[in-house]
Amino acid sequence: MSNFVIINEEKTLADRINELIPHTEEIKILVGFFYFSGLDILYHALKENENIKLKVLVGLDVDEGNYS
């Protein structure tokens, strides 16, 4: 298992995740806030790797429209 921490002003977290998606089986993300509109940034890479498992643990807030 490998862990990545992004400390680079030249690349964004989205850039790094999009690089990893085609080459991995599972991505786990721990965030304080998550909005499903953020998946648009990852959509094309996720679509190319249909076997990937994406797990997002949200600590504080998600899109208000997703409450049931």
Secondary structure, 3 states (H helix, E strand, C coil): CCCCCCCCCCCCHHHHHHHHHHHCCEEEEEEEEECHHHHHHHHHHHHHCCCCEEEEEEEEEECHHHCC
